Amino acid sequence: MDPIPTIRPPASSFVEVELSLPTVIGETVAVAAITMAVGLDERANGGLTARTKSRGGDLVAALFSLHQRCAGEFDFFDVAREQGKRALRARYAEVKGKMNGGCPVFTEEMAAEMVSWPLNVLNQVIEAELN
């Protein structure tokens, strides 16, 4: 698999990083799942903001593009599930570390549920494109 072009973090020092396509897919799934969680929270507390809704749509569009890009190379949804869960666990561990361990355990079931949200929406988009 060809690596994705260099990602440049917005830091004052410059670091070049090459990410594999599965890693980019996983990170995109994780960010989409987190954005959907934010949307659910917003909805329960006064209403979904246009910014969160737009970001969610952009992330699903990015997943659609990634799905198209890797057609035939590997099972996109298997990779997206596994790499998405990995990315979510890493982000959770980072936040938990900053909170001195004051967070509940992040279970495999929680990770599986969260990655299913954007992947279910992506499936709906794909089905709509086929019809």
C-alpha positions as CSV (number, residue, x, y, z in Angstrom):
1,M,0.0,0.0,0.0
2,D,1.2,3.5,-0.8
3,P,1.5,5.8,2.2
4,I,-0.7,8.8,2.4
5,P,1.0,12.2,1.7
6,T,2.8,13.8,4.6
7,I,0.6,15.2,7.4
8,R,2.0,18.3,8.9
9,P,0.8,19.0,12.5
10,P,0.1,22.6,13.5
11,A,3.0,22.8,15.9
12,S,5.7,25.4,16.1
13,S,8.3,22.8,15.3
14,F,8.0,20.9,12.0
15,V,7.8,17.1,12.1
16,E,7.1,15.0,9.0
17,V,4.9,12.0,9.5
18,E,3.8,9.3,7.0
19,L,0.6,7.5,7.9
20,S,-0.6,4.3,6.2
21,L,-4.0,4.2,4.6
22,P,-5.4,2.0,7.3
23,T,-4.2,4.4,10.0
24,V,-5.8,7.4,8.2
25,I,-9.0,5.4,7.9
26,G,-8.9,4.6,11.6
27,E,-8.2,8.1,12.6
28,T,-11.1,9.4,10.4
29,V,-13.5,6.8,11.9
30,A,-12.4,7.8,15.4
31,V,-12.9,11.6,14.8
32,A,-16.2,10.9,13.1
33,A,-17.4,8.8,16.1
34,I,-16.3,11.5,18.6
35,T,-18.0,14.2,16.5
36,M,-21.2,12.1,16.6
37,A,-20.9,11.7,20.3
38,V,-20.6,15.5,20.6
39,G,-23.7,15.8,18.4
40,L,-25.6,13.5,20.7
41,D,-24.6,15.6,23.7
42,E,-25.5,18.8,21.9
43,R,-28.9,17.4,20.9
44,A,-29.6,16.4,24.5
45,N,-28.6,19.8,25.8
46,G,-30.4,22.3,23.6
47,G,-29.8,21.3,20.0
48,L,-27.3,20.1,17.5
49,T,-25.1,23.0,16.3
50,A,-24.6,23.7,12.6
51,R,-20.8,23.4,13.1
52,T,-21.0,19.8,14.5
53,K,-23.5,18.8,11.9
54,S,-21.3,20.1,9.1
55,R,-18.2,18.5,10.6
56,G,-20.0,15.2,10.8
57,G,-21.1,15.4,7.2
58,D,-17.5,16.3,6.1
59,L,-16.1,13.3,8.0
60,V,-18.6,10.9,6.4
61,A,-17.7,12.3,3.0
62,A,-14.0,11.7,3.8
63,L,-14.8,8.1,4.8
64,F,-16.7,7.7,1.5
65,S,-13.6,9.0,-0.4
66,L,-11.3,6.7,1.5
67,H,-13.7,3.8,0.8
68,Q,-13.6,4.5,-2.9
69,R,-9.8,4.9,-2.8
70,C,-9.1,1.5,-1.4
71,A,-11.7,-0.4,-3.4
72,G,-10.4,-3.9,-4.0
73,E,-7.2,-3.5,-1.9
74,F,-8.7,-4.8,1.4
75,D,-12.0,-5.1,3.3
76,F,-12.6,-1.4,4.1
77,F,-15.1,-2.0,6.9
78,D,-12.9,-4.6,8.7
79,V,-10.0,-2.2,8.6
80,A,-12.2,0.8,9.6
81,R,-13.6,-1.1,12.6
82,E,-10.2,-2.4,13.9
83,Q,-8.2,0.8,13.2
84,G,-11.1,3.0,14.4
85,K,-11.2,1.2,17.7
86,R,-7.5,1.4,18.1
87,A,-7.6,5.1,17.5
88,L,-10.4,5.6,20.0
89,R,-8.6,3.6,22.6
90,A,-5.4,5.7,22.1
91,R,-7.3,9.0,22.4
92,Y,-9.2,7.8,25.5
93,A,-5.9,6.7,27.1
94,E,-4.4,10.1,26.4
95,V,-7.4,12.0,28.0
96,K,-7.4,9.6,30.9
97,G,-3.7,10.3,31.5
98,K,-4.4,14.0,31.6
99,M,-7.2,13.5,34.2
100,N,-5.0,11.4,36.5
101,G,-6.9,8.3,35.8
102,G,-10.3,9.8,36.9
103,C,-12.2,8.2,33.9
104,P,-14.1,5.0,33.7
105,V,-12.8,2.0,31.9
106,F,-13.2,2.3,28.1
107,T,-14.4,-1.2,27.1
108,E,-14.2,-3.1,23.8
109,E,-18.0,-2.9,23.6
110,M,-17.9,0.9,23.9
111,A,-15.3,1.1,21.1
112,A,-17.3,-1.2,18.9
113,E,-20.5,0.8,19.4
114,M,-18.8,4.1,18.7
115,V,-17.1,3.0,15.5
116,S,-20.4,1.5,14.3
117,W,-22.0,5.0,14.2
118,P,-20.1,6.5,11.3
119,L,-19.7,3.2,9.5
120,N,-23.5,2.7,9.6
121,V,-24.0,6.2,8.1
122,L,-21.3,5.4,5.5
123,N,-23.1,2.2,4.6
124,Q,-26.3,4.2,4.0
125,V,-24.4,6.7,1.8
126,I,-22.9,3.8,-0.3
127,E,-26.3,2.2,-0.7
128,A,-27.9,5.5,-1.8
129,E,-25.1,5.9,-4.4
130,L,-25.7,2.4,-5.7
131,N,-29.5,3.1,-6.2
